[in-house]
Amino acid sequence: IDPHAKFTAKGNLLESETYIGGKVECLETGVYRSDIEYKFEMKPEGFQSLIDNVDRDMTFAIEVEGGMDRRKITNYDEVRAEIIEKLELLRDRPNRMEKPYVYHIDVGAMYPNIILTNRLQPSAIVDDATCAACDFNQERNNCKRRMQWVWRGDYNPATKGEYDRTKDQLMRESRTNGSEQQFNELSEKEQAKTIS
């Protein structure tokens, strides 16, 4: 069987195949520019949760991500107080109309664009075995996004038998492409391209 030639279940030569689907609807793009004012309606309990866990999060950032001992950080208390102060300001005034300093990107809304940019198809998306080995494979993380995919293929009406006869005939003939070159001297990819 030719590794570069694919056939449908009915035996027709497959010219191209892709998957369609993975659509996500989004009300806002989720990208905010720093030169335009936006209205933000934030949740105070979210900021309170960050304030409550600031020591845990800073310790993780310093020791796990930074690879340093937290006790060796000389200005830890100053940085901690500054972070808490800014979080309290956000918590105490959650409804704001301002130019943001942070660009927030809604990854969920960008998902179809990522699929198109990287030409991802279901075969490139992780399976259950990969998910089982992942550290983040927990119900609360909600990282799995199940989507409906539909296979779409363009095929040549030629059957497998006609494909083989064409290939056999070309093997016996010479091919003119600027110079005389036998069909069987071409790479398998070029052979499949010539037949289709």
LUMKEFI-784959 format. One record per atom (N, C-alpha, C): residue number from 1; atom name; y negated, z negated, x negated. Coordinates in steps of 0.02 Angstrom, whole numbers, plus 50000, padded with zeros to 5 digits. Layout:
n;atom;north;up;east
NUM;CA;Y;Z;X
...
This chain:
n;atom;north;up;east
1;N;50059;50000;49958
1;CA;50000;50000;50000
1;C;49938;50000;49956
2;N;49891;50043;49973
2;CA;49829;50048;49935
2;C;49787;49986;49947
3;N;49769;49948;49893
3;CA;49732;49886;49902
3;C;49661;49896;49927
4;N;49635;49958;49918
4;CA;49565;49971;49939
4;C;49562;50003;50008
5;N;49619;50019;50037
5;CA;49620;50048;50104
5;C;49647;49997;50153
6;N;49610;49987;50208
6;CA;49632;49941;50259
6;C;49643;49981;50323
7;N;49690;49957;50362
7;CA;49707;49991;50424
7;C;49704;49942;50482
8;N;49690;49969;50541
8;CA;49690;49928;50602
8;C;49761;49914;50622
9;N;49769;49872;50673
9;CA;49837;49856;50698
9;C;49871;49918;50725
10;N;49832;49966;50749
10;CA;49860;50029;50776
10;C;49872;50081;50721
11;N;49853;50065;50659
11;CA;49867;50110;50603
11;C;49811;50157;50585
12;N;49750;50147;50611
12;CA;49694;50190;50593
12;C;49659;50164;50531
13;N;49633;50210;50491
13;CA;49598;50192;50429
13;C;49533;50156;50446
14;N;49525;50096;50419
14;CA;49466;50055;50433
14;C;49412;50072;50383
15;N;49354;50095;50408
15;CA;49299;50114;50364
15;C;49255;50055;50346
16;N;49242;50011;50394
16;CA;49203;49951;50380
16;C;49220;49898;50431
17;N;49211;49835;50412
17;CA;49223;49780;50458
17;C;49173;49725;50445
18;N;49155;49690;50498
18;CA;49109;49635;50493
18;C;49121;49587;50551
19;N;49086;49532;50550
19;CA;49090;49485;50605
19;C;49020;49475;50633
20;N;49016;49471;50699
20;CA;48952;49458;50730
20;C;48957;49392;50767
21;N;48902;49358;50772
21;CA;48902;49293;50806
21;C;48862;49243;50766
22;N;48875;49179;50777
22;CA;48839;49127;50741
22;C;48767;49123;50760
23;N;48752;49132;50824
23;CA;48682;49131;50846
23;C;48659;49060;50860
24;N;48598;49044;50840
24;CA;48568;48979;50852
24;C;48499;48990;50882
25;N;48483;48955;50935
25;CA;48417;48960;50965
25;C;48374;48903;50940
26;N;48311;48916;50929
26;CA;48265;48865;50904
26;C;48198;48873;50938
27;N;48170;48818;50961
27;CA;48105;48820;50995
27;C;48048;48827;50945
28;N;48053;48795;50886
28;CA;48003;48801;50834
28;C;48037;48821;50769
29;N;48001;48855;50727
29;CA;48031;48878;50665
29;C;48048;48821;50618
30;N;48010;48767;50621
30;CA;48025;48710;50578
30;C;47994;48714;50509
31;N;47949;48762;50498
31;CA;47915;48767;50434
31;C;47841;48753;50448
32;N;47813;48704;50413
32;CA;47744;48684;50425
32;C;47703;48697;50362
33;N;47646;48731;50371
33;CA;47603;48747;50314
33;C;47554;48690;50303
34;N;47534;48680;50241
34;CA;47489;48625;50224
34;C;47416;48642;50237
35;N;47399;48703;50257
35;CA;47329;48720;50270
35;C;47313;48726;50345
36;N;47361;48710;50389
36;CA;47350;48713;50461
36;C;47368;48646;50491
37;N;47325;48622;50537
37;CA;47339;48558;50570
37;C;47393;48567;50623
38;N;47438;48518;50626
38;CA;47492;48517;50675
38;C;47493;48451;50710
39;N;47519;48451;50771
39;CA;47528;48388;50807
39;C;47599;48364;50794
40;N;47605;48303;50769
40;CA;47669;48273;50754
40;C;47681;48214;50801
41;N;47738;48211;50832
41;CA;47759;48155;50874
41;C;47822;48126;50842
42;N;47813;48073;50803
42;CA;47869;48045;50765
42;C;47896;47983;50798
43;N;47956;47964;50779
43;CA;47989;47905;50808
43;C;47979;47845;50763
44;N;47944;47793;50787
44;CA;47931;47733;50746
44;C;47995;47699;50723
45;N;48048;47699;50764
45;CA;48110;47666;50745
45;C;48142;47699;50684
46;N;48131;47763;50675
46;CA;48156;47798;50616
46;C;48123;47772;50552
47;N;48057;47761;50556
47;CA;48021;47734;50497
47;C;48040;47662;50484
48;N;48051;47623;50539
48;CA;48072;47554;50530
48;C;48140;47550;50496
49;N;48184;47596;50513
49;CA;48250;47599;50481
49;C;48243;47613;50406
50;N;48197;47659;50388
50;CA;48185;47673;50318
50;C;48156;47613;50281
51;N;48110;47576;50315
51;CA;48081;47516;50285
51;C;48135;47464;50273
52;N;48178;47455;50323
52;CA;48232;47404;50317
52;C;48280;47420;50261
53;N;48289;47484;50245
53;CA;48339;47504;50195
53;C;48307;47529;50130
54;N;48244;47512;50119
54;CA;48209;47538;50060
54;C;48242;47515;49995
55;N;48264;47452;49991
55;CA;48296;47428;49930
55;C;48362;47464;49917
56;N;48401;47473;49970
56;CA;48465;47508;49963
56;C;48454;47579;49939
57;N;48405;47613;49970
57;CA;48392;47683;49952
57;C;48364;47691;49882
58;N;48319;47646;49863
58;CA;48291;47650;49795
58;C;48344;47634;49743
59;N;48386;47585;49758
59;CA;48440;47568;49711
59;C;48487;47627;49702
60;N;48504;47660;49756
60;CA;48547;47719;49752
60;C;48514;47773;49710
61;N;48450;47786;49723
61;CA;48414;47839;49685
61;C;48411;47822;49611
62;N;48399;47759;49595
62;CA;48392;47740;49525
62;C;48459;47737;49489
63;N;48508;47703;49519
63;CA;48571;47691;49484
63;C;48621;47748;49491
64;N;48629;47775;49551
64;CA;48679;47827;49560
64;C;48653;47895;49539
65;N;48594;47913;49566
65;CA;48567;47980;49551
65;C;48533;47982;49482
66;N;48498;47927;49465
66;CA;48461;47927;49402
66;C;48501;47901;49343
67;N;48556;47865;49357
67;CA;48598;47839;49304
67;C;48566;47784;49263
68;N;48519;47746;49293
68;CA;48485;47692;49257
68;C;48499;47625;49292
69;N;48486;47572;49256
69;CA;48494;47505;49284
69;C;48429;47486;49319
70;N;48433;47466;49382
70;CA;48373;47450;49421
70;C;48333;47393;49389
71;N;48366;47346;49357
71;CA;48331;47289;49327
71;C;48287;47310;49268
72;N;48299;47370;49241
72;CA;48259;47394;49185
72;C;48195;47431;49207
73;N;48188;47440;49272
73;CA;48128;47474;49298
73;C;48072;47422;49301
74;N;48020;47433;49262
74;CA;47967;47383;49257
74;C;47920;47382;49316
75;N;47909;47439;49348
75;CA;47862;47441;49405
75;C;47898;47450;49472
76;N;47958;47425;49477
76;CA;47998;47432;49538
76;C;47962;47402;49599
77;N;47935;47342;49592
77;CA;47902;47308;49648
77;C;47839;47346;49670
78;N;47802;47374;49623
78;CA;47741;47412;49640
78;C;47759;47474;49679
79;N;47809;47512;49655
79;CA;47830;47573;49688
79;C;47859;47557;49758
80;N;47898;47504;49762
80;CA;47928;47483;49826
80;C;47873;47467;49876
81;N;47821;47428;49855
81;CA;47766;47410;49899
81;C;47728;47471;49923
82;N;47718;47519;49878
82;CA;47682;47581;49895
82;C;47720;47622;49946
83;N;47786;47626;49938
83;CA;47828;47663;49986
83;C;47827;47630;50054
84;N;47834;47564;50054
84;CA;47834;47527;50118
84;C;47766;47534;50153
85;N;47713;47531;50115
85;CA;47646;47538;50145
85;C;47638;47606;50180
86;N;47660;47659;50147
86;CA;47654;47726;50177
86;C;47700;47734;50238
87;N;47759;47705;50234
87;CA;47804;47708;50291
87;C;47777;47668;50350
88;N;47745;47611;50337
88;CA;47715;47571;50390
88;C;47658;47608;50424
89;N;47617;47644;50384
89;CA;47563;47684;50413
89;C;47590;47737;50461
90;N;47644;47769;50441
90;CA;47676;47819;50484
90;C;47707;47787;50546
91;N;47738;47729;50537
91;CA;47770;47693;50593
91;C;47718;47670;50644
92;N;47661;47644;50620
92;CA;47611;47616;50664
92;C;47569;47669;50701
93;N;47567;47729;50674
93;CA;47530;47784;50708
93;C;47575;47846;50708
94;N;47625;47847;50753
94;CA;47674;47902;50753
94;C;47648;47968;50780
95;N;47597;47966;50823
95;CA;47569;48028;50851
95;C;47509;48048;50808
96;N;47516;48105;50775
96;CA;47465;48125;50727
96;C;47447;48198;50735
97;N;47384;48214;50718
97;CA;47361;48283;50715
97;C;47332;48290;50645
98;N;47370;48321;50600
98;CA;47348;48325;50531
98;C;47381;48383;50494
99;N;47354;48395;50435
99;CA;47383;48445;50391
99;C;47437;48411;50351
100;N;47498;48434;50356
100;CA;47553;48399;50321
100;C;47553;48413;50247
101;N;47576;48362;50210
101;CA;47585;48370;50137
101;C;47656;48392;50122
102;N;47701;48378;50168
102;CA;47771;48393;50158
102;C;47790;48454;50199
103;N;47825;48500;50169
103;CA;47851;48557;50205
103;C;47919;48537;50233
104;N;47924;48538;50299
104;CA;47987;48521;50330
104;C;48022;48586;50349
105;N;48083;48595;50329
105;CA;48120;48655;50346
105;C;48179;48635;50389
106;N;48181;48664;50448
106;CA;48235;48650;50495
106;C;48294;48694;50477
107;N;48342;48666;50439
107;CA;48398;48705;50414
107;C;48440;48732;50471
108;N;48446;48694;50525
108;CA;48485;48717;50582
108;C;48457;48781;50612
109;N;48391;48787;50613
109;CA;48360;48847;50640
109;C;48365;48905;50592
110;N;48371;48891;50527
110;CA;48376;48944;50478
110;C;48447;48969;50470
111;N;48494;48935;50499
111;CA;48564;48950;50487
111;C;48582;49024;50495
112;N;48561;49058;50550
112;CA;48578;49130;50555
112;C;48548;49171;50499
113;N;48488;49152;50476
113;CA;48457;49188;50421
113;C;48497;49179;50357
114;N;48524;49119;50346
114;CA;48565;49106;50287
114;C;48628;49149;50290
115;N;48657;49155;50349
115;CA;48716;49197;50358
115;C;48700;49269;50339
116;N;48644;49295;50363
116;CA;48626;49364;50349
116;C;48609;49374;50275
117;N;48571;49327;50247
117;CA;48549;49334;50177
117;C;48609;49334;50130
118;N;48656;49289;50141
118;CA;48714;49284;50096
118;C;48775;49323;50119
119;N;48766;49361;50173
119;CA;48820;49402;50201
119;C;48883;49360;50213
120;N;48873;49301;50241
120;CA;48929;49257;50255
120;C;48967;49280;50317
121;N;49031;49273;50316
121;CA;49073;49288;50373
121;C;49122;49231;50380
122;N;49159;49227;50434
122;CA;49204;49170;50443
122;C;49250;49158;50385
123;N;49269;49210;50349
123;CA;49313;49200;50291
123;C;49279;49161;50235
124;N;49212;49161;50235
124;CA;49175;49125;50183
124;C;49158;49054;50203
125;N;49171;49037;50265
125;CA;49156;48971;50291
125;C;49216;48926;50281
126;N;49204;48863;50266
126;CA;49258;48818;50249
126;C;49308;48809;50306
127;N;49370;48794;50287
127;CA;49422;48782;50337
127;C;49434;48707;50345
128;N;49482;48689;50387
128;CA;49495;48618;50401
128;C;49518;48580;50339
129;N;49555;48613;50294
129;CA;49579;48580;50233
129;C;49521;48562;50188
130;N;49472;48607;50182
130;CA;49413;48593;50142
130;C;49373;48536;50172
131;N;49366;48537;50238
131;CA;49329;48483;50272
131;C;49364;48416;50262
132;N;49429;48415;50264
132;CA;49467;48353;50257
132;C;49454;48321;50189
133;N;49442;48361;50137
133;CA;49431;48335;50070
133;C;49357;48317;50056
134;N;49314;48332;50104
134;CA;49242;48321;50094
134;C;49223;48248;50106
135;N;49178;48222;50064
135;CA;49154;48154;50071
135;C;49114;48143;50135
136;N;49083;48196;50159
136;CA;49040;48191;50217
136;C;49076;48206;50283
137;N;49142;48213;50280
137;CA;49181;48230;50340
137;C;49189;48168;50384
138;N;49136;48151;50418
138;CA;49136;48094;50464
138;C;49100;48116;50527
139;N;49122;48090;50583
139;CA;49095;48109;50648
139;C;49019;48100;50651
140;N;48994;48046;50621
140;CA;48923;48030;50626
140;C;48879;48080;50587
141;N;48907;48114;50537
141;CA;48867;48161;50498
141;C;48853;48226;50535
142;N;48895;48243;50583
142;CA;48883;48301;50625
142;C;48868;48364;50583
143;N;48908;48375;50531
143;CA;48893;48432;50486
143;C;48929;48496;50508
144;N;48977;48489;50553
144;CA;49014;48549;50573
144;C;48978;48584;50629
145;N;48970;48648;50622
145;CA;48937;48687;50673
145;C;48986;48742;50693
146;N;49021;48730;50747
146;CA;49070;48780;50771
146;C;49032;48837;50805
147;N;49049;48897;50786
147;CA;49016;48955;50815
147;C;49067;49007;50837
148;N;49047;49046;50885
148;CA;49089;49099;50911
148;C;49079;49162;50868
149;N;49133;49189;50841
149;CA;49131;49248;50800
149;C;49171;49303;50833
150;N;49147;49364;50828
150;CA;49182;49422;50855
150;C;49189;49473;50798
151;N;49251;49497;50790
151;CA;49264;49547;50737
151;C;49240;49614;50762
152;N;49208;49652;50718
152;CA;49187;49720;50735
152;C;49206;49765;50677
153;N;49237;49821;50692
153;CA;49257;49867;50639
153;C;49245;49939;50659
154;N;49227;49980;50610
154;CA;49222;50052;50620
154;C;49282;50084;50587
155;N;49316;50126;50625
155;CA;49377;50155;50596
155;C;49378;50231;50604
156;N;49416;50262;50561
156;CA;49426;50334;50560
156;C;49485;50348;50606
157;N;49482;50401;50645
157;CA;49539;50415;50689
157;C;49603;50433;50652
158;N;49598;50445;50586
158;CA;49658;50462;50547
158;C;49707;50404;50546
159;N;49770;50419;50555
159;CA;49822;50367;50553
159;C;49844;50355;50481
160;N;49886;50306;50472
160;CA;49913;50290;50405
160;C;49951;50349;50376
161;N;49989;50384;50418
161;CA;50027;50442;50395
161;C;49981;50497;50371
162;N;49927;50511;50409
162;CA;49880;50563;50389
162;C;49843;50543;50324
163;N;49828;50479;50317
163;CA;49796;50454;50257
163;C;49842;50466;50196
164;N;49906;50449;50204
164;CA;49954;50458;50149
164;C;49963;50532;50131
165;N;49964;50576;50182
165;CA;49971;50648;50168
165;C;49909;50674;50131
166;N;49850;50651;50151
166;CA;49788;50673;50117
166;C;49788;50649;50045
167;N;49808;50587;50035
167;CA;49811;50560;49967
167;C;49861;50598;49924
168;N;49919;50614;49953
168;CA;49971;50651;49917
168;C;49945;50720;49898
169;N;49910;50753;49945
169;CA;49884;50821;49930
169;C;49831;50817;49875
170;N;49788;50767;49876
170;CA;49737;50761;49825
170;C;49767;50745;49756
171;N;49824;50710;49756
171;CA;49857;50695;49693
171;C;49880;50759;49658
172;N;49895;50811;49698
172;CA;49921;50874;49670
172;C;49865;50921;49650
173;N;49805;50909;49676
173;CA;49748;50953;49661
173;C;49703;50922;49609
174;N;49661;50965;49578
174;CA;49612;50939;49531
174;C;49546;50929;49569
175;N;49506;50885;49545
175;CA;49444;50870;49579
175;C;49387;50893;49534
176;N;49339;50930;49562
176;CA;49283;50953;49524
176;C;49223;50908;49538
177;N;49200;50873;49487
177;CA;49142;50830;49494
177;C;49102;50837;49430
178;N;49078;50897;49418
178;CA;49044;50910;49354
178;C;49093;50931;49301
179;N;49152;50902;49304
179;CA;49205;50920;49257
179;C;49272;50914;49294
180;N;49322;50949;49267
180;CA;49388;50945;49298
180;C;49417;50875;49287
181;N;49434;50842;49341
181;CA;49462;50775;49336
181;C;49516;50768;49389
182;N;49574;50747;49368
182;CA;49629;50738;49415
182;C;49615;50679;49461
183;N;49637;50684;49523
183;CA;49627;50631;49573
183;C;49660;50566;49549
184;N;49719;50572;49519
184;CA;49753;50511;49497
184;C;49722;50479;49435
185;N;49673;50512;49404
185;CA;49636;50483;49348
185;C;49578;50440;49371
186;N;49560;50447;49434
186;CA;49506;50407;49462
186;C;49529;50335;49472
187;N;49482;50289;49475
187;CA;49500;50220;49490
187;C;49523;50215;49563
188;N;49559;50162;49580
188;CA;49584;50155;49648
188;C;49527;50153;49699
189;N;49472;50123;49679
189;CA;49415;50119;49724
189;C;49386;50189;49737
190;N;49379;50229;49684
190;CA;49353;50297;49692
190;C;49402;50341;49732
191;N;49466;50329;49723
191;CA;49516;50366;49762
191;C;49508;50351;49836
192;N;49503;50287;49853
192;CA;49496;50267;49923
192;C;49432;50295;49953
193;N;49378;50296;49913
193;CA;49314;50323;49937
193;C;49318;50397;49949
194;N;49354;50433;49905
194;CA;49361;50505;49912
194;C;49401;50523;49975
195;N;49454;50486;49988
195;CA;49497;50499;50047
195;C;49460;50486;50111
196;N;49423;50431;50114
196;CA;49389;50414;50176
196;C;49326;50455;50183
